[in-house]
């Protein structure tokens, strides 16, 4: 187990882009993996996992290494050295790693791990907010779960194949998967693999989608032939799942504020053979008004803090600000108010977030039901998913029905 100079240099360059140039970790990692065609899968795995690890544990490693932001290259090398010591790598005799204080690093790790916000590597404000909303005990286990590496979950595209057939195809490629109880389309990879390079992906047999996210389309209770509106479709993971549950029958309207996201969805829909989707950019209020009381089902996959998906997006810990969460709660209330008008009498609405904070979830629903439009709805049921209990993303879903 030794460190290779070219892999480590790529890692340092990538961390510099994430920490100092504000780039998103997933984009930086994707670019880093294309750097050298000669790298094998273990080389690429080292680069990707090391970048994510140091981003995930940024606060812990910077406190141990006694460096402060903005990090210069020497600071980033010191954080890398901290990672390497704690991971048990022998420190090579490179100029940048000279004098790495191994015993001191281990000692400071033991000492600083007694403070939860440093041990779990999160800003103090986030730790305080988590305790305030979920209580000490639940938050402690939840934030620990959010620091685990996310599993790779596939969702079978039932417009093209079955889960068992997909599983067999992947097995032939030496990609082993497990099924999930009560989740008919899900396959969990036993080991990480770049599934996007497979013909099965290119032919649209599956999408990568977390197990919690796969529950939403089922929760919406769609049937073939309905008119369904996905109001915050984005790049459309849930839209495509809804299309497959509708068996391409009926009308599925995918809406978003951003045309670029709907363009991505169009490409994915083509690969998935999902043909019943219409695309609408929300560029004026008329787009919503035209649909008032027209839909059997409406999904509001609301913008949120993303505090349920930190294991998937560890750099969000450092990009999020407390004022963003205050603002997003206002946006959620507005979105509920405006988009709920699309549901026809007797129809159903699902409000979903990838947050674990009650103030973004059940409290939003409670507040909505007291508003003028909200009084037309009855609460049917909700589901709160914690990463610490499910092993997957933290999520919330509420189902409401419009009075006939």
N, C-alpha and C positions, 0 to 999 in steps of 0.2 A: 504494500500500500504506500505509494509515494506520489508526490506532487509533480506534475509535468508543467514546465515553464510556459509553454504556449497556451495551455488550458487556463492556467492561473492568470496570465496577462489578459486574456479575453474576459475573464471574470471581473478583474479589476476595472477594465475599460467599461464594462457593462454597468457595474455598480456606480461608477462615476456619472454615467448618463442618467441613471435612475435618481441618485441622491442629489446631483448638482444641476442637472439640466431638465428636471421635471418630467422625464419620459416615463411612460407606463412600462412596468416590469414585463408584461407578456409580450409587448412589441419588441423590447430590447432583447429578450431571450430568443424570440423568433429570429431576429437579425443575427445574434451571436451564433446560433446553430448553423447558419449558412456560411460561416466564415471560412471553414476549411473542409473541402470535400473529402479529404483523406481520413477525417475523424470517424471512428467506429461508434457503435451505439453506446458503449461505456464512456467514451470521451464526451459525447453530447449529453449523456445523462449527468456526468460530473458537472459540466458547465451549467446546465439548466438548474439542477438541484442546489448547487452551491450558491448561485445568484439568489434564488428564492429563499434559501435558508438565511443568508445574511440580511436580505431585505426584511424577512419575518422577524429576525431577532436583532434588528438594528439598534434599538435602545439598549438592550442587555449588553451587546458586544461593544457599543461605543462607551458605555459606562465602565465596563471592565477595562477597556483599552485607554480610558481617560482621554477621549477625544471629543470635541464638540463641533456641531455644525456651524458653518458650512465645512464639509470635510475636504481637505486637500488630498492629493494622491497618497502622501505618507500616512495620513489618518486612515484611509481606506485599506492600505497595506496592514496597518496595526489591527484593524477590525478583522481582516482576513486571517492574520496570525492567531487572533483569539479564537476564531472559528476552528482553525486547523488544530490548535492545541486541545480544545474541548472535544474535537472529533477523533483525537488520538493519532493524528498524522505526525510522522517524524518531520521536524523542521529542517529543510535543506539549507545549505550554506550560501544563500543568495544575498546579495547586498541589501535588498529591501527587507529581509527578514533577520538581519544581524541583531543579536542581542535580544531576541524574543524572550521575555521573562516568564518561562513556563510555569514555575511554581507560583509566582505572583498571580498569574491569570487564573489558575485553579483556585487559589485562595480567595480572590475577589469574586469569582463565580459563586462560591459557597456563601460568602457574606451577602452579596447583593440579591441572591435568590430568596432571601427572607422577606424582601419587599415585593408584593404582588405585581405592582405596575411595572417594575423593572424585570422581575422574573418572567412575566408573560409578555414583556416588551410592548407596552402600549403607553400612550400619553396619559398623564394623570387625570385629565378631564374625562377621558373615556372610561377609566376605571371608576371614577366617582359617579358618572352617569349610569354605568352598568349596575353598580350597587344600589343606587337610588331607585332604579326601575325594576330590577329583578331580585334584589336582596343579596346579601353577602354570599350565602351558600350557593345559590343557583348561579350567580354571576361567576364565582370562582371556578366552578366546574365547566361552565359554558365557555369562558375565555380560554381555558386550558384546551378544551376540545377544538376551539377555533384556531389553535396553533399547531394542530396535527396536519400532516400533508393530506390534501384531498384525494379521495379515490377517483379513478376514471370510470364513469358510468356511461353506458351506451343506451340509447332508446331505439328499439327496433322500429323501422318504418313499415307498418303493417299494410301500407298501400302496395308494397313491393315484395315482402317476404314475411316469414314467421320467425319468432324468437329462436325456436329450435333449429331452423334451417340456418339462420345467421350464426348461431353458436357453433354449428358444424363447420361452416365456411371458415370461421375464425380459427377453429381448432386445427384445420388443415394448414393454417399460416403460423402455427405454434403460438397462437394468442388464446390463452385459457381464460374462461369466464365462469362466474357463478351467477345463478338466477337469484331473484329476490322474491320472497314470499309476498303475496298480495300486490305485486307490481308486474303486470303481465307483459310489459314490453322491455323491462330493464335487464341489462347484463352488466355485471361488475367485473372489470379486469382484475385478474389475480396479480399481475405485474404490469407496471406501466409500459406502454408501447405506443409508437407513433401510428395510430390507427388511421390518420388522415392520408397516409400513403397507400392504403390498401385499395384494391379494385372494388371491394364491397362498399367502401365509403364513396368512391367516385361514382358508383352506380346508384347511390342513394338508398342503400339498404339500412342505414342507421344514421343517427346524429349523436353527438356527445352532449348529454344533458344530465344534470345531477338528479338523483333519485327523488329528492324533495320537490324539485321543479316539475318532475314527471307526474306528480299527484294533481297538479292544478287543472289540467285539461279534463281529467276524470271527474274532479270536484265540480266542474262547470256543468256536468250532466248534459252533454250535447248528444243529439240524435241526427242521423242522416236526414237531409231535407230541410233542416232548420235554417233560419237566418241568424247568424252569429257575428258579433262585432268584438274584435280584439282592439281595444282603444289605445293601448300603449305597446304596440307590437314589437318595436325595436327591430332587431335582426331576425326575430321570429321563431325562436325555439319552441315556444308554447303554441304559436300559430300553426306550425307544421304538425304538431301533435294533435291539435284540434281537427285539422284537415283530415288526418288519418282516421280519427274517431268518427268523423262525418262521412267517411268512405267516398270522399270527393262529391257527395251529393248535397245539394243546398247551396247557400251563399255564405261565404266567410269573408267579412270585410276587415282588412288589416289596416289600422290607422297609426300614424306617428307624426310627430312634429318635424322629424328629420327625413328628408328625401334619401339621403345617403344610406340610412338604415333600411329603408324599404327596398332600395336597389339590391342590397345584400340579400334581403329576404326573397326577392324575385329569383335570384340565382339559385338559392337553396331550394326554393319551391320547384324550380325546373328539375333540379337533380332528384328531388323527392317524388316527382310526378304528382304534385299537389296542384290540381287544376281549378279548384273552386274558389280560389282566393282573388279578391279585388283589392286594389291598393289605393288608399286615399291619404294625402298629406293634409294635416290639420293646419292650413295656412290662414283660415278665417273661421269665425264662429258659425258661419253658414254651414260648414261641413258637418258640424254636430247637429245643428237645428234641423237639417234635412232628414236626419235619422230619428228624430224624437218619436218615441213610442212605436218603433218599427221592428225591434229585435227580440227574438225569443230568448237569446242568451247574450250577456255582455260580460266581458272580462276586463277588469281594471287591474293590470299588473303595474301597480303604482310605483312611481319613482320613490326611492327610499335611501336610508343611510347605508344600506348594504352590510349592516353589522351581523347578518346571519351568514355571510359568505366570505369572511376574512381569510379562511383557510385557502380559498381559491384565489383571493386578491389581497395578498398580505401588504402590498404597498398602499392599499386604501387606508390602513391604520395611520399612515403619515400624511396622506393627502386630505383626509377628512378634517373639518373644523367644527367646533360646537355651533357656530352660527349657521353653518350649512344645515345641520339637523333641525334647528329652529325654523329655518326657511322651508325645508322640505315638508315639515308637518303642515304648514299653510298650503303648500302646493297640493298635498294629498287631500286636504279638505275641499279645495276648489275642484279638483279632478272628480272626486266622488259626487259633489254637487252637480257638476255639469254633465258628466258622462252617464250618470244614473238615469237621466231623462230619456236615454235611448231605449231603455227596457220597456217593452209593451206590457200592458196589464196582464198578469198571469205569468209573465216571463221571469227569468232569474238573472241575478247579478252576482258575480264573484269578485271580491276585492282581495288582492294578494300582494304581499311584499316579501323581500328576502332580508327582513330585519327581525330581530328578536325583542325589540323594545315595545312594551305595551302602548306607549304613547303614539307609536306609528301604526299600531294594529287594533287591538280590541277597543282602545279608547277612541280612536278615530271613528270606528263603527258606531259606538255608543253615542258619540256626539252627532254623527250624521243622522241617526234615527230620530233625533229631536228637531231636525231642521224641517222647513216647509216641504221640500221634496221628499226628505227622508221619512216623513210621516206616511207616505204612500207605500212604504216597504215594511215587510215583517222579517225579523231575524230568523233564519232557519237553523244554521249551525256554523261552527268555526273549528279550525284545527290549528294548534300552536305546535310547531316543531322546533325542538332545540337540538343543536348539533351534539350536545353532550348525551342526549338520550337516543338519537337516531343513528349517529355516526355519519350523517350526511349534512347538507346545508341547513342552517336555521331558516325557518319559513313561517309565514302566517297566511291563512285563507279564511275568508268569511263568505258564507252564501246567504243572500237575501232574496226574498221573492216580492215582486210588485203585486199589490192587491189588485184583484180582478175587478 
